[in-house]
Structure formats: C-alpha cells, structure tokens
Amino acid sequence: MQPHAGYRIERVAGGPETTLRIARGAASGVIDLAAQAHGEVQSELAEISPGGRSGAWRIETAAFACGWPFGFAIVEDPDALSAFLLVGPNDAMIWVAGPLARTRATPIENLADDGQTVREVAAAGEDARIDLDYTIDDEAWWQRRYAIVWTPGDVLVVSAQARRTDEGATRVAVDLVAQSLAHVPLELQ
C-alpha cells in the first residue's frame, strides 16, 4: 500500500488483520485491504496492490523496513526528519532517523539533549541504547534511543518518547521497531 500525503493509518482493534482505518485530510474510512486488492471495493484513500508477503505487518520505506507495533498509528512526519512517525496513546511517539553519520550518534550519550538525565546505557555489539528522563510542563517523560549500525559509517537512530506513565507499552513498541529493522530488498527500491 502506498499512502497519499497527509495520511494517518491505523490498525482496527478487533477487526480482521486486513482492515485499516485510513485518514487523509478530511476524508477517512475503514478499508479491507484484501477486498480492495482483489478489486472487490475501491477507495481513494490509498493505492493498494496485492503483495507477495504474508505475516506480521511491516512498514517499508526506501531505506529500511521494520515491524509495525499494534496500537501505534502511522502518520506523515510534518518536519520530514523521519520517513514516518508512529503515534500512540497520550502523545507517545516513535520515529527512525537516518541513515546518519555514525560519528553523530556515538558515543550514544551524544543523543541526550539539554535537560535530559541519563537513566541507563546499554550496548549489544556495535549497537547502543540509551534511556533518558526529562520533564515537560511539570510532567515526567521518558525517551529511549537506539543507534543501530546500518553501514560501516552510518547508523539508524530509532527513538521513542512517552509520558513516564506510558513508558511500558511504548518501550515494547520501540523495541519491536529497533529489533526488526532490515534493509529493503533491491527489487522493492
């Protein structure tokens, strides 16, 4: 499926796995992708064609593919810093930046901003992760950032942020995205 500009795509709780809620500007609707791909219904909200893969939902961009965590909608990044944003409950957000020069994200502490406190740093081989605490408008927030080696000189930076009360679900979601990152096969580029 190729979304149109200004999109919001979310999986429908309790619905068939092929059912998505798609919004584009003022237009929105629930679409059964299997029915549309087979020409049974039509929608102006997205271009849909049959795919060759089955299994868990994945997000594919020109640079990478990753898992799509349930409970997070895919939206266009208004700042164009990421290929997409994943937005969840209570302003939780996940995004992937890069590829970036490895020197910008290593050591991983370089990714901490002013006003953030480092809670934990972890490494797995050449990849690294940092957890940060900070406050916005007297409310406690948490951020997790991964620097994942993508090429010898580049990394992808996977980031998530949430109110501390929503940290658990957001942590599971960002870990899924980070652990499922994969290069897009050349035939899909």
Secondary structure, DSSP 8 states (H G I E B T S, - for coil): -EE-TTEEEEE-TTS-TTEEEEEETTEEEEEEHHHHHTTSS--SSEE----S--SS-EEE-SS-EEE--TT-EEE--TT-SSS-EEE-GGG-EEEEEEEEEHHHH-SGGGG--TT-EEEEEEEETTEEEEEEEEEETTEEEEEEEEEEEEETTEEEEEEEEEEGGGHHHHHHHHHHHHHH-B---GGG-
